[in-house]
Amino acid sequence: MAGESLAASGFRLEPGGKGFNQAVAARRLGATVDGLFAVGDDALGALAPPAFAHADLDPAMLRRRTGATGAGVGFIAEDGETAIAVFSGANASLSADDAQDARPAIEAAAVTLAQFEIGDAAIAEAFAIARGADRITVLNPSPFRPVAPEILAACSIVVANAVETEALALALDVAVDLDAEALAAALFQRGVRALVATRGAAGAIARLSDGAILTQPAFEVATVDTIGAGDAFAAGFATTFAETGDWPKSLRHAAACGALAVRAEGGFGAFPTRAERDALLAAVW
């Protein structure tokens, strides 16, 4: 509410950002991770190389730019639900040339996963390179903005939460007063080849390119903090899909990763290892 000041019960500063979170989450699951990241020449930028090293990610992925490093502010309610504001900072400077510089890594990767803390030019070029090498491209359109036609055309799978799915529908002139299956079908008609829509405690629904509908229930866990849950889901999905190409297994693994990510405060420290993911799956399946 405008003009309102609220008292908080705590404050925490940690490495983050959607791209970094997804890279960390995938690495903890055992994936080989490369990527494009940019930081500024400020104090926050200086924290990035050790954070990457601590997460077993190669700091050579980082591009140093003049200006501010990207940052975000997350507000966490007592029930663990969150609201997040993101400043892209140096990430917005990543360009098509940067993607071209990473061409060998993109062509070698089974899956290229992108999110909207970086600009359209870098994503469009990376996806074009990946599709040219017959690779899978996954877009997590968060924080949401309308998806450029060239990105949508080169995107194999969209992974989005309920808010982002509705925003995508509105941007593509699709009615949002539809049930989940009808909405996914309508988005397919607008060029979304395959969609995974996450719905928090209601689980996830996927519409495949052949029209098949899959549903994945959520795993019941005690929610402490939902920051990073969507990133854990996206990374969990991309990692298993890269390994197997199996849709049901990828959704199941993604749901397990998303559930485990809400069990503790923060995103960086809560992403599960492969062993933790597999233990949860073994306990409930």
N, C-alpha and C positions, 0 to 999 in steps of 0.2 A: 504494500500500500504506500502511495506517495507520502513522503514526509515522516514515515514511521521508522523508529529505531528499536531494535530488538536486542535483548541480552542473549549472548551465546554461552553455552556450557563448556566450550573448549575450542581450541584452534590447533590445526596441524598443517605443516608444510612438507610436501613430499614431491618427488619427481612424478611427472604425469604427462597428460596430453593423450589424445586418442591413439595416434600413431605409435607413440612410445608404449602405451599400455598394451596395445594389441601385439606389438613386437615382443614385449616381455612375456605376455601370456602365452604366445605361441612357443617361445623359447623354453619356457618352463614345461611345456608339453613335449619337448624334445625335437621340435622343428628346427631346421636350419633356416636362419632368418637373415635376410639382407634388406636394405631399404634406403629410402631418401628422407632425410631429416635435416632441418636447418635451425640454427640457433643464432642469436645476436651476439654482439660484442660487449654484453653487459654482465653483471654479476650472476644472473641466472644462467646465462650461456656457459659460464665457467663451471657450473655444477653438472652440466650434461655429460662430459666425457667420463668422469668417475661413476656417474649413475649408469651409463651404458656398460661400462666394464663390470660393475657390480652385478648387473643383470645378465652377464655373459653375452653381451652384444658388442660387436666390433665398433669402437668409437669412430672408425674411418667412415662409417655411414653418415656422419655429421658434416654438414656444410656450414661454414662460418660466414655470417652476413653482418653488414653494418646495421646497427639499430637494435631494437628490442627483441628479446626472446619471447616466444609465445607463452601464455599463462592462462590459468583458469581459476575460477572461484566456485566452489561447491557448497551449497547449503544443505545440511542434513537434518531432517526432522526426527522427532523422537522415535517414530516407527521405522526409521532407516531409509525412507524415501528421500530423494534428492532433487534439487534444482541447480543447474550448472550454467555459468556464463563463461564463454571462451574468447580469448584474444589470440588470434593466430600468430601475430608477430612475424618473426623471420620465416616461419613456415610458408607464409603467403608469397614469399619471393621465389619459391621453387618453380622452375620453368620447364618448358619442353626440352631445352638443352640439357638440363640436369637429368631428365629422364633418358635422353639419348646417351649421356655419359654412363648411365647404369644399364644400358642395353644388354650387355652380356649376362648380368645377374637376372634381369627380367626374363630374358629368353630361356634361362636355365631353370627358373622357378616354376613349380607346378601350378601355383596360385599366386596372383598378384592381388593384394588386398589394399584398398584405398579408402580414405575417409575425407571429410570435408574441412579439416583444418589446413589443408593445402589447396592451392588454386586449381582451376579447371585445366589450365594448359599442361601442367605436369601430369595430372591424372589422365587426360585424353591421350597424351603421347605414350605414357606407360601402358595404358590399356591397348593402344594400337600396336605397340611392340609385342605385347603379350599375345594378343589375338593373332598377329602375324606369325607367331611361333606355335600356334595352336594350343595355347595355354588358357587356363580358367582365370577370369577376372571377377572379383567380388567387390562391390561397392557398399560401404556403410555410410549413407548420406547424412552424416552428423558432424557438427551442428548443421541443421538443414538449410539448404538453399535449393532453388530449382536446378534440376539436373540438366546440364547442357546436352543437346541432341547427340553430339559426337561421343559423349561419354556413355549415354544410354545405349547407343547403337553398338558400342564395343563392350558392353557389360554383360557377363554371363549370368550373374546372380546378384540381386539386391538383398541386403540384410538390414532391416530397419525395425525400430520399435513402433509402437502404436501411434505415437505422435508424429513420427517421421513418415509413416505409411500414409496417414491422413493428409499430411502436408504434400507428399508426393502426388497423391490423388488430386488434390486441389490444383497443384501446379500443372497437372496433365489434363485438367478439365474433366475429371472423373467425379461422379457423385460420391459423397462420403457416407450417405445414409444407407449403406449396403452392409450385409453381413460379411464376415471375413472372406469367405470363399468367393462370393460375388465380387467383392472389391478386388481381390487378387486377379480374378478373371478379367475384370474391366481394365486393370493396369496392364495385363498381358496384351490387350488390344491396343494399348498406347505404347507398346515397345518394351515393356519390362519382361524379359525372357523367362526369368524364374525369380520368385520372391520368397524370402523368409521373413515373416512378420512376427516379431516377439511381442508378447502381451503380459509380461511380468508373471504374476502368480497364475495367470490363465494359460501359461505355456506358450507354444509357438505353432504357427501354421505355415506350411510351405506349399506353393503352387509351382510345379515343375514345368519345364518348357513343353512337355507333351500333354499338359492339362491335368495331370494327376495331382491330387490333394493329399498332403501328409499332415498329420497333427502330432505334436509332441507335448505331452503333459509336463508341467514344471515339477521339479523335485522339491519336496517340502523340507525347508530348513529354517532355522531361527535367523531372522533378518536383523543384522546389526547396521549395515551401511551398504547401500546399493551403488555407490560410486564405483565405476569400473565393471559392473556386472555385464553391461552391454558389450564392452570391449572383450571381456572374457568369453562371452557367448560367440562373438564374431571370430575371435582367434581360435576357439575350440572347434567351431564349424569348419573354418578354412584349413586348419591343421589336419583334421580327419578326412576332409574331402580331398585334400592334396594326396593323402596317403592311400585312400581307398576308392574315391569316387562314389561311395555308398551313401545315398541320401538319408535313409533311416538312421544309420549308424552316426553319420555326421550330425544330425539333429539331436540325437540322444546324447552324444558327447558334448555338444555345445550347451545343451540344457544343464548337464552336470557341471560344466565349468562355470556357467553363469550362476548356478545355485551356490557353489562353493565360494565364489567371489564375494558373496554378501555376508559371510559368516564372521567377518572381522572388520575392524575399522580400516579405511584407506583402500586404495586400489592396488598400489604397487606391492604391498606385502600380502595381499589376500589371494592373488591369482594361484590356482592349484597347480601342483606338479602332475605329471602323467600318473604316478602311483596313487595320488590322492583322488584323481578323477576315476581311475579304474576301481579303487576301493569303494567309492560311492556307487558306481554302476553295479558292482558285484553284490552290494548290500541290498539293492532294490530290484534287481532283475534276476 
